[in-house]
């Protein structure tokens, strides 16, 4: 039962961390007048949204490395599944 919780914690963390880093990236670097939802709508029409999505996955790759190093195998699998979900979403947006 503990391994299932570790997997779910890794999956939920792996799904939320890229959202936070993507939001952080947009709020720090974007200084325009356009609201965030309109900006995201325009980015989805171009390939920039996919590049930002893949850039937001970078903290997850670091988390997989750390979890693998500390031998937290189920949490590492959860984060890796989240990475695969984001990659499939990026391919679908293309």
N, C-alpha and C positions, 0 to 999 in steps of 0.2 A: 504494500500500500504506500510506503514511503517513496518508492521510486516513481509511482504515478504522480504524487504531489510534486516531486522534483521536476518531472517532465512538464507538468502544467505550469509550474513557476517559470521554468525556462521558456516555455512557449509564450506565456503572457508577457513576460519581460522582453522577449525577442520581438513581439509584435508592437509593444508600446514605446520602446527606446528609439526606434527609427522615426516614429511619429514625432517624438519630442525633439530629436536632433534636426529633423526636417523643418519643424516650426521654428526652432532656434536659429537655424541657418537663414530662413526667410526673414525673420524679424531683425536680425543683425545686419544683413547685407542689403535688403531692399529698403530704399528710402523714398520711394515714389508716393504719389497721391492715391493710387488705385487701392480699393479695399482688397483684403487678402483673398476672399472667395472669388472675386473677378480675376485677380492675378492668377490663381490656380486654374481657373477655367481657360485662360489664355495659354498657360504653360502646358496644359494637357493637349492642346491642339498642335503643339510643336513637340519635338523630341527632347526638349529641355526638362520636362517633368520626369521622364525616364532616367535621365542622367542624375537629377536630384534625388530620385528614389534610390538609385544604386549608391549614391554617395551617403545617403542616410543609413545604409546598411553597414557601413564601416564600423561603427561601435559594436554591432553584433558579431562581426568577425573577431574583434578584440575579445569579446566575451567568450566566444567559442574557444579561442586560444587559452584564456585563463581557466575556464572550466575543464578543458582537457588537461591542462597542466596540474590542476588540483584533483584530478580523477573524479570529477562529478559527472559521470557518464550520462545519466538520464537528463540532467539539466542541459548538458551540452547538446543532446539530441533534440530537446525542445527548442533551443535557440536555432539549431541548424534547420529544423522544420520551418521555423518562422522566416529564416533567410530564403528557403525555397519558395515559400508563399510570396514573399516580396519579389523574388525573381520572376515567378510566374505572373504576378500582377504587372510587372514592368514589361514583360513580353506581350501581355494582353493589351496594354495601353498603346504599344507600338502599332 
